[in-house]
Amino acid sequence: MSIDASPTIASQTIDGFLESLNAKIPTPGGGAAAAITGATAAATAGMVVSYSVDKKSLSEFKLNNSNAQNQLNRAREMFLMLGDEDAAGYSELNYLWKLDKADPQRVARWDNAVAGAIGPPKAMLALALDVLRLCEQLINTTNRQLKSDLGVAAVLFEATARSAAWNVKINIPLLETSMQQTARDEVDSFLKTASELCKTIETGCM
């Protein structure tokens, strides 16, 4: 079996991506939308840092802001990569789902396919938490005139976390029964932390 290679998210124009997302095709879907949201949030926070890293009044934070800039650039790339991995994982699972449950190919590849469908959005959720924690640190080290932009980034990161959580939860019933509640509890814990961090950042940026 071969799955037709789709263009990567990063290789598409914004309009081209939105046209694909709007179309009646399996991918891109919600996972790609979450990835784009995360990458947009990282770029928004990155703009805040760009206006801060060389600001004289913030010189004492220059090293921290420079490190944050690198982390946000990397996060932007990772969100897009995870979006592509999410699409690939869905394609594999969707292919196997159409086979008879007793089909040797499905039996042999099923567990890995489920892991491949859950892994990318779970990693996206964890990454969203990481960058939310980073944004919390940026409240007092970045340009005050861009606090609204940092607040926007926080809201988008929380939206990314919540969106990625949907793509994890929808596939949890495919896990072994003994693993399902632990997986749900972990996602709920991540979402609670994301919400708390976002509120803290928004309050700090007021």
N, C-alpha and C positions, 0 to 999 in steps of 0.2 A: 504494500500500500504506500502510495505517496500522496502527500498533501501539497496542493499547489501553494507555492511560496507567495505570500502577500507582501506588498511594499511595507517597509518599516514605517512606524509612526513618524520618526524623525525625518524621513525622506520625502514626506508629503507636504504640500502647501496646506495652510489652514483651511482654505475653502475645499481643497480636495479631500482632506480628512473628514470634514463635516459632511460632504456629499456621500462619502463612503459610509459614515456612521448613520446617515439618514436612510440609506438604501436597504432593501430587503435581502440582505446577505448576512451570513453568520458572524463574520468579523469584518471590521471592528465592532465592538459592543460596549457594554458597561465597563469592562476592564480597561479598555483603551480610553474611555471617557475619564475614568478615575486617574489613569496615568497622565493624561493631558492636564488634568486639574492639578495634580501634584507638581508636574514640571512647571506649570504657570505660577504656582505658589512659590516654588523655589526661585524662579526668575524674578518675581516681585520682591521677595526678601533680598535677593541678590542686588537689585537696584538700590534698595535702602542702604546696603553695605557699601555699594560703589560710591554713594554720595557721602560716605562716612569715613572710609579707610584713610583718606589723605587730608581730612579736615583737621586744621591746626588745633582747634579747641578739643578735639577728641584724640590727640596724639598719644595719650597714655593707653588708649585702647587699640592702637594701630595693629599690633601683632595679633590680638584676638580677632579683630575685624577682618584682617587678611586671611586668617585661618578659617573664619566663618565663610568668607567669600569662596574659598576653595571647596569647603564642604557643601555649600549650596550649589556650586557648579556641578559637582559630582552627583549630588542628589537629583538634579535636573536630568542628567544623563541616565541615572539609574531608574527613575520613574518611567522614562520612555522605553528603556530596555525591558523593564518588568511588564509594561503594557504589551510589548511584542511577545514576551514569554507567556503571558496570560492568554493571548489569542492562539498561540501554538498549542498550549495545554487544552484549551477548549476544543480545538479542531481534532486533536487526538481522541479526546473523550467522546466527542460527538460521533466520530467514525465508529468507535467500538460499541457505542450505545445502540447502533443500528444493527449490529450482528446478534445472532442468537446467543443467549447466555452460555450455552454449552460449546460454542465455537472455540476451538483450541487457541486461535489468535486472540480472542477476547479474554479468555481465561488467563493466558500467559502475560498479557499486557495491561490488564485492568488495574491492578494495584498501583503500578507506576503511573498510569494515566490519571488516576484519582489524585495521587500526590502531585502530579504535574499541573492539575487544575487548581489545587488548593495552594500550592507553594508560592506562585507569583503574587496573588492578591494578599496573602498573609505577609509576605516580605514587603509589599507596598504599604500595608498597614503599619508594620513595624518602622519602616522608613519615615512615614508621616509623623510618628511619635518622636523619632530622633530629631527631625527638623523643627518640630514644635518646641522641643526642649532647647534647641539652639536659638530659636526666635525669642524665647523667654529671656535668654542671656543677653540678647541684643537690645532689649528695651532701654537700658541705661547706657549703652555704649555707642548708639547710632544717632544720626542726625534727627533732632527733635521735629524738624519740619516735615519729616517723612513718617511720622508715627502712624498716620492713617494707612499708609501703604503697608507698614508692618502688621497692622491690624487686619488688613485685607488678606495678607499672606497667611496669617494664622487661621482665619475663617476658611480659606481655601484648603489649607492643610487638614483641618478637621473634616471638611467635606470629602477630601481624599480618603481619609481614614474610614469614614462612614461608608463611602462608596465601595472601597476595597473589602470592607467587612461583609457587605452583601454577597460578594463573589466567593468569599470563604464559606459563609453560612449556607448558601444554596447547595454547596457540595458536601457539607458535613454529613448528611444522611447516607452518603456513599461510603463513608468510613466504617470500619468495624464498630459494632454497637458499643463495645467497651471504651472506645476512644471518643465517642461523639460528645458526651457531656463535658469532658475536659476541654475539647476544642471549642465548644460554645462558651464555656466559662472564660477561656483565655481571650477570645474575641471581645466578650463583654468587658473584661478588665481593661483591655487596650482602649476600647471606646470611651470608657469612663475617664481614663487618664487623658485621652485626647480632648475631651470636653472640658476637663478641669484646666488643662494647659491653655486652651484657646481662651477661656474666660479670664485667666490670669493675664494673658498677653493683651487682650482687649482692654481690660481694666488699667493695665500699666501704660497703655498707649493713649488713654483718654486725656 
